[in-house]
Amino acid sequence: MADVSGFHWELIRKDPASGARAGVLHTPHGCVETPVFMPVGTQATVKGLSPEELEGLGAQIILSNTYHLYLRPGSAVVREAGGLHKFMHWSKPILTDSGGFQVFSLGDLRKISEEGVAFQSHLDGSAHFLSPEKAIEVQLDLGADIIMAFDECAPYPSTYDYISRSMERTLRWLGRCREAKLRYERGASSLFGIVQGGMFAELRRQSALATVEFDLPGYAIGGLSVGEPFDVMCEMLDVTTELLPEDKPRYLMGVGTPDYLLAAVRRGVDMFDCVLPTRIARNGSALTREGRLVVRNAAFAEDLRPIEEGCTCYACRNYSRAYIRHLVKAREMFGLRLLSIHNLHFLTSFMRDIRASIISGYDVV
């Protein structure tokens, strides 16, 4: 599939022992150093943070959500505003998901067919239909640098037969997404395919091999980190990544804890996203090198240390655990913003350090 946007991924160094890769992703809105964590801006905003704050903490690319923006404000509004970059005042690259995960998580409010998914809006109960073609059309309206194919996100656990049927449908939908992109072509968005197959190695291999046949600019790995044991996720990554092209970016969807990020980087994955850093911030928790710190706990009521000693984020440079706990307990938004700033700074710095280790030849541990 020809890509006229100039989008490509450049390998800088690959660790010969682990397979970890450092590279540069070239997009119409700038370059992204990989491996990279992408903050999630579901509603065209990363909750509680301005674009300037995101840039300040090191974010290079963000993710926005097709399902939510399709329902509100509507992709036509975003298109008329000049696309998502102008609409949300973000000049760096953007990736949009297809909306598949959100639609399939609606449970009884949706019905799957070969044509697509009929569903009721979680906002007002109104009826909608999202097909592969519609998902592509909406994402082209949004104008993201990277758009995702519409796939079926099968629940975990599921039977082999269910996953097999789901995987085959996802491949048929990928063909329709590709055709729709060619038919609707406007802007400079690059389409990624998504490998599925549940927790079955044979189906993962089938899905990877068939998805790669579409010769797309990049490939995502979906349906992992959905409740399966850690070692099973690692096994599925091993099976999948060895079949993906060496010269294309690899994106593991929905992963954002340091242990999972590190395990995936060691298996040759380049891109990640997750709502975790801002979600746990809203629950009063922080990510640290020693693990998760529940700042809202009473133990920190008089603790005048920063969230993490040595951290250079705005929150740690200026405020104490005691102050942030006070804000959280008082339900002051500023406390949740400070925790969000810290958590996103933590993950962007974590990935930057991993990249430096790969380039320097140090073991990525």
N, C-alpha and C positions, 0 to 999 in steps of 0.2 A: 504494500500500500504506500504510494508515494506521499511524502511529507514535504510540502513546499514552505513550511514555516521556519526552516533552519533548525528545528528541534533535533537534538541528538545528545547522546551521553558519551563522554570522553573518559576513558580509563586513565587514571594517574598512576596507581600502583595496586597490585593485588598481592596479598600475603600468600606466599607459596604453601605455608603449612595449613592455615585455616580456611583460606578462600575469601577472607574479608577483603573488600574492595573500597578504594578511595577514588572518587571520580568528580567530574563536573558535568552537570546537566545544563545544556544550553537551550533556552526558551526565548520566545518573543519578548518577554518582559525581564530578561536578565538571566544571569547564571546562578546555579545553585550548587554548592559544594556538598557532595555526598560521601558517606551516609548522612542522612538528614531526617530530623523529626519535624513534621508539619503540624503546627497548631490548628485546631479545628474551629472554624468560624461558621457554625451551622447556619445562622440567620444573616450571613454577610457581615458578621462581626465576631471576633473572638471575645467571649463574654467578659465585659468589664474593662477591656483594654482598648486604647486608641491605636491606630496604625503606627503612629510615631513611637508609642511605647513598645509595640511589637518589634519594630526595627531596632530600637535601642537595646532590647534584650537578645538580639541576634537571630530573630526569625527571618528565614530566607524565602519561604513559600508557605502559603496557608491553604486550607481546604474549606470549601463551602458545600452546602447540601442542596442538591437538586430538588428533592421532595419538598422541603420546607419553602424554598424560594419559588417553586412552581405554585404552591398554594397561596403564599403571601410574600411579597407583594404581587407576584406574577412575573413570569420571565419577560413578557412584553414591556413591562415598566422598566426593568433593568436594561433591556435592549435599547429602549428609547433614551435612557440616561447615558448611553455610550458604552454599556457593558459593565460587568461587575467591578472591574478595576476603578472606573470612574465613580460608579455608584457608591462604593464603600471607601474611596480615597486610599487605595492600596496600589502602589506602582510596581510591586514585585510579582513574581509568578503566582498563579492560583490554579489549584486542582479542584474540579467538582466531581463528587461521586454521582452515580446514576440515579440514586433514589431507591435502588433495589432493596437495600438493607432495611430502610425505614418502612417501605411498603410491606415487606414480608414480616416485619415485626408487629404489624397491626392485628395479627391473629384473626379473629372472627370478622373483622371489618374489611377483609380482603378475600378475593377469590381468584385463583390462578387458572389460566387457560393457555393454550398454545399461542394465542394472539398477544397476551400480556396479562396485566393484573387489574381487575376492577376493585376499587376500594372506596371506603368512606373517609372523608377528611376527619382527622382528629380534632380539627378546629370547630367545625360546625355540622359534621355529619353529611355534608354534600357528597354526591356521587362523582367519581372520577375514574378514568381509565389510563393507565400508564403502559405503553407498549415500548419495545426497543426503539422504534422510530420516534415516538414522542419524547423519550428520555434524551435522545440525541438532539432533537430539535430544541428542547428546553436548554440543554447545555450549550448549544451554539448561540442561542439568545444571550446566555450569561457571558459568553466570550472568554471562558477559562483557557489557560495555556494547555492544560491536560484535562481531557474528559474521559469518563469511564463507560465501558460497555454495560448494558443492562443485563444483570445476571440474577439467577435465583439463589437466594441465601437460605440453604436448607438448614433446618434446626439440628441441634446436637442433643442427644444422639439420634441417629436415623438409621434405617436398615440399608443394607447394600443395594437392594432393588430400588428404593426411593432415591438414594443418592445417585445411582446410575442414571435413572430417568431424568433427574434434576440436572445432572451434569450435561447430558445430551441436549436437553432443552436450552441450557445456557450457551452451548456451542451454536445451536441454530439461531438463537437470539444474537449472538456475536456477529454472525453473517448478516443479519438484518441491520444491526447497528452500523456495520461497515458500509453497507449499501446506502443506508440513510445518510451517513456522513458525506458520502460522495454525491448524493442527490441534493442535499440541502447546503452543500459546502459554502461557507462564508467565514471570514475571519481566518485565524491561524491556529485552531485548536488541534491537538494531537490525541488520537484515540488509543487508549490502553485496553487490552483484553484482560480477562480475569480467569485464572485457573481455579477450578473447584474440584470436587471429588471427595469431600468429607474426610473421614479418617481411614480411608481405604487406599493403600499404596497403589494398587493396580489402577484404580479410577483416577488418582492424582496423575499417574503417568499418562494415561489415555488423554486426560484433559490438557495436560501440559503440551504434549506432542501435537494435538489437534489445534490448540490455541496458537502455538508458534507458527503453524502453517499459514496463518493469516498475515504474517510478516508485518506486524504492527510496530510503532515506534517504541513501545514499552509494554511490560506485562506485570499484572498484579496477582497476588496470591490471596484469595479470599477463603472464607469459611474456616479460618483458624482463630485461636484465642477466643473460642466461644464456649468454654467450659471444659474442654478436654484436658487431660493431664499434660503437664509440661513436656514430658518425654515423648508423648505422642505428637505434640506440635512439632518438636524438633525432628522427629522421624519423617513427618510429612514435608517439612522444609527440605530435608536432605533429598528426599525423593523428587521434589519439584524443581529445586534450583539447579540440579545437575542437568536438567533438560531444557533450561531457558538459555537464550543466546547470551554469549559473553559480552557482546557489544551493545546490549540494550539494558535500560534501567529496570530494576526489579523492586516492586512495591508490596510490602506486607501490610495488609489493611487491618486497622483497629488495634494496633499494638503500641503501648506507651509506658510500660514499666521497665526499669533499667535491666533487670535480668532477662526479660524477653527480648528487648532491643539488642542486648549484647549477644545473646544466642543466635539471633537472626543475622546480625552483621557477620558473625563468624561463619555463617552459611551463605554469604554472598549477597545479602539483601541490602538495597541502597536507600529505600524510602519508607517512612513510617508515618502513621497518624493515630491519634487517639484523643478522646474527650477527657481522659483521666486527669491531666494536670489542673484543668479549671474546675472539673467536677468535684474532686476531693478538696480543692480550695474552698468551694462553697460549703463544704461540710466541715471546714476548720482544720484541714490537714495539710502538711507540707512534705515534699520529697526531699530527702537528704541522703548523703553518702552512707549513713548508718541505717537507712530504712525510713519508713513513713513516721512522721512526727505529728501526733494529734495535738495541735496547739491549743485547741479549745479545752483540753483537760485541765482540771484544777491544779495539777502539779506545776503548771507554768504561770500561775497567777502572779507570782512575784519574781519570775525569772527574767532578769534584765539582759540576758545574752541575746544576740541575733538568732534568727531561725537556725542558721548554720554558720559556725565560725569559718572565716576565710572566704565566704561567698561575697561576690562583688555586686550582687543585684541591688536595685534601689531599696527594696524592703530591708535587706540585711545591713546595708550601709547606714540606715537611718532610724530603724525601729527595733524594739525589743519584742521577745516572745510575750512578755507580760502585756505590752501595749496592744499587740495584735490580738491576743486572747480577749482582752477587754473589748475591743471593737467587735469581735465575732460574737461574744456573749451579749453585747448590746445591740446586735443585729445592725451594725453600721456597715454600709457597703464598702467603705474604704478598707476594712479589714480583709474582706474577701478579695478585693483588688490586689492588696499587698501579697496575699498568699498565691494568687494567680500569677502575679509577676515573678515571684520567687520560683514557683514550680516550672513555669515555662523557661525561665532563665536556666534553671537546673538542667532541664532536658536538652536545651540547645547547646549548653556548655558541655554536657555529657557526650553528645554526638560529636561536637567539635574536637574534644579530647581523643575520642576513639579514632577519628579521622587522622589526627596528628600522629597517633601511635602507628596506624597503618603505613602512613607515608614514611615515617622514621624507621620502620622495620622492627618496632617493638612488638612484643606479643600482645594481642588484644585479649585481655583477661577480664 
